[in-house]
Amino acid sequence: MADETKQHEKENPESSSRRKFIKNSGFVLGGLAVGGILGNLLPAKDQDSNDPPPQEENETAESFTMALMYFTPEQYKIVEAATERIFPADDNGPGAKDLGVAFFIDHQLNGSWGLNAREYMQAPFFKGENVQGYQGRLNRREIFDIGLREMQNYSMTKYNKGFVELSEEDQDTILKDFEEDNVKLTTISASGFFKLLRGSTLEGAYCDPLYSGNRNMAGWKMRKYPGSQMAYTEIIEKGFEEIPPQSLRSHLGSHS
Amino acid sequence: MAKKLPKVDVVVVGVGWAGGIIASELTKKGLNVVGLEKGKERKTEDYFMVHDELRYALRYEMMQDLSKETITFRSNEKIRALPMRQYGSFLLGEGLGGSGVHWNGQTYRFLPYDFEIRTKTIERYGKNKIPAEMTLQDWGITYEEMEPYFDKFEKMAGISGEENPLAGKRSDQYPTPPMKKSPQLNMFEEAAKKLNYHPYILPSANLSETYTNPDGISRAACQYCGFCERFGCEYGAKADPVVTVIPVAKKTGKFEIRTHSYVRRVLKSGNKATGVLYTDLTTGEEIEQPADIVVLTSYVFNNVRLLLTSQIGRPYNPQTGTGVIGKNYAYQVMKGNATGFFEKEEFNNFAGAGALGMTIDDFNGDNFDHSDLKFIHGGSISITQTGHRPIQNNKVPEGTPTWGKEFKANSVKYANRTLSVGGQGSSMPFKHHYLDLDPTYKDAFGDPLMRITFDFEEQDRQLAVFLANKCSEIVKEMGADHVDSLKELGPYEITTYQSTHNTGGVIMGGDPDTSAVNNYLQMWDFENLFVVGAVNFPHNSGYNPTGTVGALAYRAADGIISYSQKGGILA
C-alpha cells in the first residue's frame, strides 16, 4: 500500500498536471481568459506547498464510509456474495466484493434512487407490454427487500442452505434461475430484480470512488480508464496511452 | 385568482436553443422579451464536478424530474398507453439552456431533399413509392431559403467542420476548422474511401479552436475530455444557449428570464393569444403574463401539450387524417449499427468529444437509388468518439454471457479494443403515429400528460438492416477481427436509449389544411402565436436535428420581428 501511494504521488502530481493543462489549452486570449471555469482550477498560488495532499490509497480497511445506511447485515452479505458472482475477482483485478459494490448499493438505496424520487410513480398501475418499461408500484428499496428475501428462500428450498453459504456454482444457479424467471414470484419480477442487481453492480464497480464503489479506483485501473482528466488534447491524435486514473476528489484541491 | 403582470412585447416559453436564439435576435431589435423557464438557472461553474458518469449519465442530473411530468406511450391504438416511469429511449432536458446544454454538439444541415421530400420522391420514383399510410409532406420551404439561417446558426455557435461533398450548397465555409483526427477517425476515413464513399469530419459545436462569434462572444477550445452528452461543458467550449445567445439577450437589458416558472396555459381571445398563465414553482403562485406575441419554444412534447390543453389549433384526428396539432410524430432509427472487436490494437476510447467523428452521406436522403429498395430516405453513417465511460460501455462479442467470469474478462479486455460505426436512420411520418392528450395520467398539476402512439414500420425495419450492413462492411474494412451488427430491428421500445430526436406535432408547411404553422413558424390560425423547434419537422431526417432547429429559430426571429412591425400572416 505504501508503495502504491508513493507511486501515485509520482505519476499524478496534481499541480503539475494542472499547469501543463493550462499551458496546453490555449485558454488565455491576449490576456483575456475566456469562458469556462478555468479561474477556479488555478491554484491560488503557484506553489506546490499549497497543493492538496495526494489521494490516500490506503483507506480500504478503515474507511468510515464502510458502514450500512440501509441493508441489514444479512442483506448486505447476500448482496456482497451475489454481486461477486456477477463481477468476480480474476487475473484482471478485484471483483465486486473488493471494489465495495455492496456498500455502493446500500448507500444508493438510501437516497433518491432507492425511493424512485425522480420517477413517475403515480397510479393507476397496470401490467404493461415489455416495450412500455417498468410499470410496478414498488420502489428500488422495496424491490431489493423482496428480491433478497426471495433469493434466500429459494436457496433454502433448493439447497437447504442460505445463499451466502452456497458454493459458487450453486450461487450461479440461483442467479441464473432469477435471470431467466425460473423462480415464480408474485410481487416482483425475478428477472427484473436480477437486471437491477446486475446494473447496480456495474455502477458500483466503475463509479467515481466518491460513491463508495470502485474502491481505490481499482475498477478503472483494471480497464485502463483514466477517470476524470481535464484534457486529452495531447493524446487525442495518438495511439493508445495508459494514463493513471484520477478521481473527482482531485478537482476539489484549489477550492478547499 | 392569478396575479396579472404588466404586458410585455413578447413572452417566450422555454429558454433553450430556440428560445435563446429568438430572445437574442428580438432584444437586439429593441423588443422587450420575458423568458419563462420551468427549470433552474444554469452557469458554467455548475460543472466543476461534471466528470461524474453515475450522477449525470445514470441518475440524469440534468434531465426533467419525471415524478412531476412525463409522457405516456403505446405502440398502437389497440393497447393502453402507460407512463414512461423511468428514463430510457430519450432524455427530456430541463433548466436554462434546456437540452441544448447536455447535447453532443453534432451539428448538421438537413438535406435539400428533406425540405421537398414529397415532390422529389414522386419526381424520381413516382407516386406509388410512397405507402398509402405514409403522410409525407414538403416543408413549405426550400434548402436555398434555409441556407442563410443555417449559416447564421453555425457562425453564432462556431461550428467546426469541413465541406460535405454530398450536402446542399454552402454560402460560406464553417467558421472554425475541423476537429482533430484521432487514429480511429483516420481508419474510418481510409476504409470509407476504399469503398468509394465520401467521408467528411463531423460538423461540431465543440470548438476546434478559440473563437469569437459575430455577437462578440468568445469561447475556448474543446479539451476532448470525453464528457459531453448528458453533461454540461465546464469550459464553455461546447456551444450551448447559456454561453452564447442568452448572455447576448441579457446584455441588451431587454430580456428578463424567470426560472422555476411552469407555463400551464396559453391565454387567448378569439383568434389571438393574449399571454400565458404560469405557476411560480417556488411559491405556488399563479401568474398571468400578458404579451403581444407568444412564442412556444419548449421541447416537442410540451409545445404540443400546451396547444392542446389551451384548446388552440385543430387537434389531429388519426381516423380521418384531418386536423394538425399532434400530427406526424416521428423519431429515428438508431439501431442500425456494427461493432468491431480488435485483438491487437488498443484505442484511446476514454478520450473524445461529443461531436468528434467522421460521417458519410452516401446512404442518406436520396443520395442513392431507392428503385429496388423497400424504403425511402436513409441515414448518415458515422464513427464517433465521444468518450467511452465505463459504466455504460461494456461491449462484448455476441455469445458472451451478460455476467460472471467470462463477461468480466471480455468487457475488460475489449474496453479499449472496440470501435462502433452507427447509422442514424431517418423516420418517416405515418397516419397512425401521433401525439394527443392521455385520458388517464396527469402531471403534478392535474393536467393530462402527452400520449405518444408510435411503432417502427416496415420502412424502418428495412432501413435499419440496410444501414447495419453498410456499417458492418466499413468496420470490416477498418480491420476488425470480429464484427457484430444488428440483424433485426424489432418493435420500438421505450426502455433503451436511442436518441433524444423526437419530432413533429406542430408541423410546418405551405398549406393551412395540412400544416399547423407557416414557414416562419407562425400559427396559421393564431397569427401572434409562434411555435418553434423540432416540433415543426414534418418528418425526421438522418441527422441530429439541432442544426436545423437553430436555423428555424433564426427564421422565426425574422418572422416575429416583421410581424411586430406589420402584423398579419407572413408570406
Interface residues (C-beta under 8 A of the other chain):
Chain A: F21 S25 G26 F27 L29 L32 V34 G35 G36 I37 L38 N40 R85 I86 F87 P88 D90 N92 G93 G95 S112 W113 N116 A117 R118 E119 Y120 M121 Q122 P124 F126 G128 E129 N130 V131 Q132 G133 Y134 Q135 D172 L175 E179 R198 T201 L202 E203 A205 Y206 C207 D208 L210 Y211 G219 W220 M222 R223 K224 Y225 P226 G227 S228 Q229 M230 A231 Y232 T233 I235 I236 E237 K238 G239 F240 E241 L248 H251 H255
Chain B: T44 E45 Y47 F48 M49 H51 D52 E53 L54 L58 R59 Y60 D65 L66 S67 T70 F73 R74 S75 I79 R80 L82 P83 M84 R85 Q86 G88 K180 K181 S182 P183 E209 T210 S218 R219 A220 A221 Q223 Y224 C225 G226 E234 Y235 G236 A237 V243 E345 E346 F347 N348 F350 A351 G352 L356 R389 P390 I391 N394 T402 W403 G404 K405 K408 A409 S411 V412 A415 N416 T440 Y441 K442 P491 Y492 E493 I494 T495
